Amino acid sequence: MAMKEVKPEAFNESVFQVIGKDWLLVTGEAEGKANAMTASWGGMGIMWGKPVAYIFIRPSRYTKEFIDKAEGLTLSVFAEDRRKMMSYFGTVSGRDEDKIAKAGLTVRHDNGRTYFDEARVTMLCRKLYAQELKQECFIDKACDEKWYNDDYHTMYIVEIDKILVQE
């Protein structure tokens, strides 16, 4: 499918919809291989004068190894007819099988970042910051109690270099 580039400031979709409802496919590429996982926690905005996204990855996720080794990553949004695929990327580990190949996605590369023709939106990003969430930093302790059992996410703040959308 044909993609066109839009500037981050011209991206006008609801972040709550794109991340929380549609979900993101977070993809990292390292040493000539790529792995991806579904994410529904994060946000977008301005940080350090740059258009950014922030995402959260648990230490147990195989994709985190790829993200940690790479300079960048991609965030992809797919149409609703790919919901089953997105669920698959969130439940199966790339340690066990090549999820990207099994999903039949058409792989593209941009400056060491993997993305997919089938995505309706792709954000090509460069890592700026990573910070592990810590139990002692929770102000609302109920969030810690509800969502964690010593498997605290790492938060990544990434600059959005380029956004591609389906025409």
N, C-alpha and C positions, 0 to 999 in steps of 0.2 A: 504494500500500500504506500501511496505517496505521503511523505511527511513534509511539513513546513516548519521552519523555526519561528518561534515567538519569543520575544524578550520576556524575562521573568516578570517585569512590571505590567506586562500586557496579559499575563495569564489570569483569567477571570473566573476560574472554577472555585467552588467552595472547598476550602481545605478540609472542613468537617466531612464533606461528602467524599472527596478524593481519598483521604487517608482513613477516616473512620468507617466509612460505608463501602466504598469501592475496594479499598485496601491497596497497598503498594507491593510491588515485587522488588525487593532490594537485591541487587546483583553485584557481586564482587568478582574481580578477575585477578589472578595471581599465577605466576609461573606457567602461563599458557593455558590455564584452565579457569573455568568460571563456575560459580554456584549461586543459587538464588533462594530466597525465602520470602514468605508473605509477612507483611507487617501492617498493623492497624493502629499503632501508637506513633505519634509524632506531630509535627507541625511545620509551618513555613512562616517566614517573616524577614525582618532585616536585623542583622547583627554585624557589628564592626563595619557598618556602611555597605554591606554586601547583601544580595538576595540569598537567603539560606533556607535549608530544610534541616530539621533535626529529627533523628530517628533513634530508636532504642533497640538494642540487640542483647539477648541473654548470652552469657558466656558459654553455655552448652551448645549453642547453634553452630553448625559446621560453617555456615556462611560467614560467621564472625572471623574465622581464620583468614578468609580471602579478603575481607574488608580491612583487617589489621595489616595485611602485607601490602596492600595497594595504596596508591595516592588518591584514587577516586573510586566512585561507585555510580550505579544508576538506580533511579527510582522509576518504575514503570507502572502505569495504570492501564488496566484492560477493561473492555466492555463487559457488561453483565453476562453475556453468553460464555464468558471464560471463568465464571465463578467456581465451577468444579475444579478447573485447573489451579486456580488460586488457592483453593482449599488443600489440594494435593501438595502444593509447594509449602504450605504451612504445617503439614503433618508428617511428611516423609523426609528423611534425612538424605542429603547428598552424599553422605558417607556410604550409604547402602546402594545407591543407584544414581545414574546420570539423569537427574530430573529434567534438565533442559532438553536433552535429546528425547526422552520419553514423552515430554509434552509436545514435541513436534514444532518447537519454536524456531523461527528463522533468525539466526544469530548475526549481529552486526558488531563492529568494533569502532571505537572512537578514542584514540589516545589512551589505550590500555583499559578501556571500559567497555563492557559487554552490554548490548541492548538488543531489542527484538522488534522486528517489523510488525508483529501483530499487536503491539501495545498501542493504545489510542493516545497516550501521553507518555513521553519519556523525558526524564530530567537527568542530564549528564552533570555529575557533581564532583567536586574536589574536596577532600577532607580538610577541615580547618582545626578541629578540636575533638578530643575524646575524653570522657570522664566517667568513671564508674560511679553508679549511684551507691550511697552508703546509708545503712540503717540509721546512724546517728543524725543524719541530715533531714530526716522526715519530720516535718512540723506536725502534719496530720498523721498520727501513728496508725490510724485505721487503714490508710493506703498501704502501709508496710505490711500490716497484719493480713489484709485481704489478698494482696498480689504477690507476696514474696515468702520464700522459704530458703533464705541464704543463696539465692540465684539472681542477684541484682543485675539489672541491665547495665550496659555501657551506653551512654548517650553520645551520639556523634552529631556534631554540627558540621554541615557540608555546604560549601558555596555552590549555588546552582549556576553552572557555566552556560548551559544551553537547555532550552526546552523545545522538544520536537512534538508536534501534534499531527494527527491524521488529518488530511485534507478532505 
